[in-house]
Amino acid sequence: MNQDRKNFVVFAVIAALILFGWPLIQSKFFPSNPPATKIEGGKQVPVANSTANPTATTPAAIRDRKVVLAETPRVAIDTPRLKGSINLKGARIDDLVLLDYKQTVDKNSPPIRLLSPAGAEGAYFAGFGWRTDGLNPPAADAVWTASAPVLRPGQPVTLSAVNATGQRFQITLSVDKDYMFTVQQTVANGGNAAVPVAAYGYVNRGISADPDTWTIHVGPMSVNNGSANYGPNWKDLDKAPTRFTTTGGWLGFTDKYWLATLIPDQAKAFDGQFRAGAGQTYQADYTLQPQTLAPGKQMTQTTRFFAGAKEVALLDRYTDKEGATKLDYALDWGYLRVLEKPIFYYLDWLFRLVGNFGVAIILLTVTIRALMFPIAQRQFASMAAMRAVQPKMKALQERFKDDKVRMQQEVMALYKQEKVNPLAGCLPTLIQIPIFYALYKVLMLTIEMRHQPFVAWIKDLSAPDPLTPVNLFGLLPFVPPHFIAIGVVPILLGISMYFQFKMNPQPMDDAQKQVFAILPWVLMFVMAPFAVGLQVYWITTNCISILQQRLLYARHPGLKQPVAK
C-alpha cells in the first residue's frame, strides 16, 4: 500500500470515529437544546417541554396542584410578570408562574411554572423564619395573618404572628416589577428578658430536569467569599451537606434558564448550607448571625429572594445597581465570559433593531467577517507564497527523505529565505474557534434566545433543525435515529462547505485531495445536532468566505495557477 492510500485509510478511520463517537462527546461537552417542534404527517407541531415543571417529588406524595393550593389560606401575587400566591401556613412562597415565558412555541401554551407547593408535582418553594435557640418563633406549620389579600409592586403585604412570651413576629413582603422579592423579618420583644434573634430563609426543591453539563451548570449554586461556586452537584449532596460562612453573596438553585436564590443582607455575615432531604429533595438555606434583642425593642433583618428568568440585562442591573453581589454569575458564562457577553449584547441589539433573530445572527457574522478581512488578506498572501515554494519543498523532501532531522532544518531555512509562514493561513480559523464557541454559549445559555424563530419551519434557533429528508420531511411514519436525522439547514451547511473547499487551492497530494473532498460531509454530520442559529452563522461565514476568495483570488492570481513541477 503506497503512502497516499495509507493517508486516506487513516483519514477514513478518523472520520468513522468522528461520526460514531461524536454523539457521545457532543452530549457531554456540547449539549444542544431539545427540539422545539417535530414533524408529524408532514405537519409541524410543538414538542412538549420536559422542563415545564422542573423538579420531581416522591410519586406517592403527588396530588393535584389545584387541590393542594386550595387547602391553605393564601395571599395572591399579581405583578406584570408574575402570578401566584403566598401560603400563609408556614409563610411560604410556593406558587409562581412566569407570565412572559411559555412552555412550548405554541401561542396557546401555558406559562412556565417555577414554584409549586409541597405535595404537588414539581414541588419547589421558599420559606422564612427564625432560629429557635433562645427564641420561641411561630412553628413551621403556623398560620400567619396577612395585612392585605394581594401582593403587588408598590403594595407590600405584612404577615403577623405572636407567641406566648410576648414577642411579635412580622414578615413584610414586597416585590418589584420583575422577579425580586424583598423580605423584612421583624421581631418586637414585648417580654421581660433579652432574646437572641437569628433570621433564616430556605429554598427547597427536587432534582432539575435540565442536565448539569460540562458547559452549563444546573443545580445548587452560591456566591460566597467573593467567588461564584458552580456546585456542589446533586450527587455530592447525597453524600454530605456543604456549608460556608460569608459576608455578602447568595445561595440557591439554578436551572438552565430559571433561578431561585436567597440574597441575605450583603453587609452582614451569614452561614450558608446545601443539604439533601428525603425523596430526592434538596435545600439551600442561610442563617444570619444571632443578635441580642433587649426588652421593649424591635429588630428587622432583610433578605431578598430572586425567583424568575435569568435575563442577562436584569441580572446585570441587580448586580451593578442594586448591590446583589455577582448575581450576574448565575449565568455560567465560563472562561470566555469576556467574549461571550459582548457578543450577546451586540446580538441582542441587532435583534431589537431588525426584529428577527436569524437576521441578527447573519448581521453579526457580517460584522465579524468585516473585522477579520485584513487578516484574511494576509492569509491569502501567505497561501500564495506557500504555493510558490511548494516545488522547492517537494525537492527537499525527496532529497532528504532518509534524514528527517536534516529535512526539517532545510525546510525551515527555506521558509526563512522565502519569508513565508506556514501557520499564517491558520490564523483566521483559530480566531473563529473561540467566536464560534462564544456564540454557542450565547445560544445555549441565554433565555433571550429561547424559542426565537427565523423563517418557515424554523421556530427555535437555539434548537436543532427538526425537518429532515430522511423520512420525507415527516411524511413517512418513522423517526430516524438522531445521528442520521440530518436537517435541511445542516445539509445546506455541508453544501456551502463543499463549495468553499472547492475554491481553495488544490493540494498536490492525491490523498489530501480525497480528504478535502469528504471533509465537508463529515462536518455536516458533526454540526447537525447543534442549534440552527450556529448553523446559520457557519453557512453565512462560508458564503462570505466564498465571496472573499473570489475577490482575493483576483488580487493574488498566483493561487489559481497550477503548481510548477
C-alpha positions, -999 to +999 in steps of 0.1 A: +000+000+000+015+034-010+017+064+013-013+081-004-035+051+003-022+049+039-031+085+045-066+080+030-072+049+052-061+068+083-085+096+074-114+072+068-109+056+102-107+090+119-139+101+100-157+070+112-147+076+148-159+112+145-193+102+131-200+074+156-181+089+186-192+125+182-227+120+197-212+109+229-187+138+230-214+163+220-239+151+246-213+155+274-194+186+264-217+204+239-253+196+247-280+211+225-314+223+234-342+198+228-362+203+196-390+229+199-411+213+172-414+180+154-428+170+120-458+146+121-476+136+089-459+165+071-471+190+097-451+209+123-463+205+159-448+218+191-428+194+213-439+192+250-415+209+273-399+183+296-387+212+319-421+229+323-423+216+358-386+214+365-385+194+397-395+160+409-412+148+441-420+114+455-447+099+433-468+086+462-470+122+476-480+139+444-516+153+443-534+177+420-518+212+424-552+230+424-563+208+453-531+214+473-534+252+467-570+253+479-561+236+512-544+266+528-552+303+532-532+324+507-522+359+496-523+364+458-492+376+439-501+398+410-474+416+390-469+424+353-445+394+350-456+370+379-488+353+390-491+330+421-497+331+458-481+330+492-490+302+516-500+317+550-494+283+565-457+284+571-451+317+554-440+301+521-437+315+486-447+283+469-469+292+439-454+312+410-456+312+372-436+334+348-461+352+325-435+362+299-423+326+291-443+298+276-437+261+279-436+255+242-436+275+210-474+271+206-490+305+210-516+290+233-490+273+255-494+278+293-467+299+310-436+284+327-443+273+363-413+279+386-426+274+421-451+247+433-464+237+468-452+207+487-473+176+478-479+188+442-459+180+411-426+198+408-426+209+445-403+240+447-408+267+474-391+292+497-398+300+533-386+323+561-384+322+599-361+324+629-339+300+648-355+286+680-323+289+701-335+311+730-365+323+710-400+309+705-409+318+669-441+306+652-440+269+643-432+258+607-469+250+601-483+281+619-509+301+600-500+338+597-523+367+595-520+389+563-525+426+562-538+425+526-552+399+502-529+407+472-492+415+469-484+439+440-454+461+431-457+491+455-482+473+477-464+452+503-481+427+525-472+420+562-477+386+578-480+387+616-479+362+644-473+363+682-460+338+708-469+331+744-439+350+758-446+384+744-427+385+711-444+397+680-432+385+646-437+401+613-427+392+577-432+421+553-431+410+517-427+434+487-420+427+451-407+448+422-420+448+386-396+420+377-386+390+398-371+403+430-389+399+464-378+418+495-384+400+528-382+421+560-383+399+591-391+419+623-392+407+659-406+430+686-396+419+721-426+426+745-412+402+771-392+408+802-359+393+791-335+398+762-337+372+734-313+361+706-326+368+671-313+350+640-334+351+609-332+323+583-345+315+549-346+284+527-354+271+492-365+235+488-368+216+456-363+183+438-337+175+410-339+197+379-350+181+347-323+202+330-290+183+326-259+195+345-232+195+319-196+205+314-206+237+297-237+248+316-242+243+354-276+233+367-283+227+404-270+242+437-251+274+433-237+301+455-216+332+456-196+333+488-163+348+500-161+367+467-163+337+444-190+321+423-193+284+431-210+262+405-216+233+428-219+211+446-240+189+423-269+167+434-248+136+440-224+155+462-253+165+485-265+129+487-232+121+503-228+151+527-240+187+532-219+216+520-215+246+544-198+280+543-198+313+561-195+346+542-203+383+543-220+392+510-232+367+485-262+344+479-273+308+475-300+289+458-307+267+428-303+274+391-319+257+361-307+264+326-330+294+322-345+299+357-332+309+391-345+308+427-320+323+452-318+339+486-298+371+489-293+380+526-282+414+537-249+419+518-233+438+547-239+411+573-223+377+578-244+346+573-240+308+574-250+291+542-258+254+536-268+229+509-282+196+520-302+166+508-336+156+522-360+127+518-373+116+484-346+133+464-354+167+477-327+193+483-325+225+504-304+257+503-307+277+535-289+305+553-290+318+589-279+353+600-255+356+629-276+359+662-281+394+676-294+401+711-328+419+713-335+438+746-370+440+761-391+467+746-370+469+714-375+455+679-352+443+652-356+439+614-334+417+593-338+420+555-333+394+528-341+394+491-354+365+471-350+363+433-374+339+416-376+342+378-358+341+345-321+346+341-323+376+318-288+390+312-296+427+315-318+422+345-291+402+364-265+428+355-288+456+368-294+438+401-256+433+404-244+467+394-271+490+407-289+471+435-259+455+452-266+418+447-231+405+448-222+388+415-258+378+408-249+380+371-227+350+376-259+329+378-253+326+341-224+301+337-205+321+310-173+302+318-137+312+308-148+331+277-171+354+296-152+385+284-160+375+248-195+360+253-212+389+270-202+415+243-214+390+216-247+386+235-253+424+239-244+431+203-266+403+190-294+413+212-291+449+200-292+437+164-323+416+172-341+446+186-331+466+156-343+442+129-369+421+148-357+387+136-330+368+155-318+348+124-312+380+105-294+393+136-271+363+135-264+370+098-256+406+106-233+395+135-215+372+111-210+400+085-196+422+113-171+396+124-160+388+089-156+425+081-134+429+112-114+399+101-110+409+064-074+423+069-064+390+085-080+371+056-060+392+031-027+383+049-039+346+050-043+346+012-010+363+006+007+337+028-011+309+009+001+324-024+037+325-011+034+289+002+021+277-031+051+293-049+076+275-027+059+241-029+082+228-057+113+236-037+097+219-006+090+188-027+125+187-039+139+190-003+116+162+008+128+139-019+164+148-014+164+143+024+137+116+027+160+094+047+171+121+071+141+136+087+160+160+110+180+174+081+149+177+060+131+198+088+162+220+091+163+226+053+125+233+051+128+258+080+157+275+062+136+277+030+107+293+049+132+319+063+148+325+029+114+330+011+099+349+041+068+327+044+050+314+075+031+281+071+010+289+102-003+323+089-030+306+069-044+290+100-049+323+119-085+332+108-096+296+116-080+298+151-098+331+157-131+316+146-129+288+171-135+310+203-160+331+184-179+300+174-178+287+210-189+320+224-219+321+201-227+285+211-228+295+247-249+326+240-275+305+221-275+277+247-273+298+279-294+329+274-331+329+277-334+358+253-326+333+225-351+307+237-379+300+212-367+326+187-380+319+152-362+325+119-381+316+087-406+290+076-403+258+097-375+271+120-394+281+152-364+280+176-329+290+165-315+276+198-326+240+189-316+216+161-334+216+127-365+194+130-370+190+093-352+160+077-355+144+042-346+110+057-383+104+065-395+126+036-400+156+059-423+137+083-445+121+056-431+086+064-443+073+098-410+068+115-385+088+134-349+083+121-320+078+146-306+112+156-272+105+140-287+103+105-317+127+110-298+154+092-320+185+088-323+208+058-301+235+073-272+211+081-274+199+045-271+235+033-241+238+056-225+208+040-231+222+005-216+256+015-185+239+029-182+218-002-181+249-025-158+267-001-133+238-001-136+236-039-124+272-042-093+266-020-060+258-037-059+221-045-032+202-026-006+184-046-011+151-027-039+129-040-048+116-005-052+151+007-075+159-022-097+129-012-097+140+024-108+176+015-135+161-008-150+141+020-144+165+049-175+189+043-199+159+045-182+146+077-185+181+092-222+182+081-229+152+103-209+167+132-228+200+130-263+185+126-271+182+163-262+219+171-286+248+172-299+261+139-285+295+149-250+282+149-255+266+115-269+298+101-238+316+114-215+290+098-234+290+064-231+328+064-194+326+072-189+301+043-208+322+018-188+354+028-156+333+026-165+323-010-171+359-019-138+369-002-120+342-020-132+354-054-120+389-045-087+378-031-080+354-060-082+385-082-056+402-060-034+370-058-037+353-091-007+330-082-031+310-061-051+298-091-020+288-112-011+252-112+019+243-090+052+243-110+069+210-113 
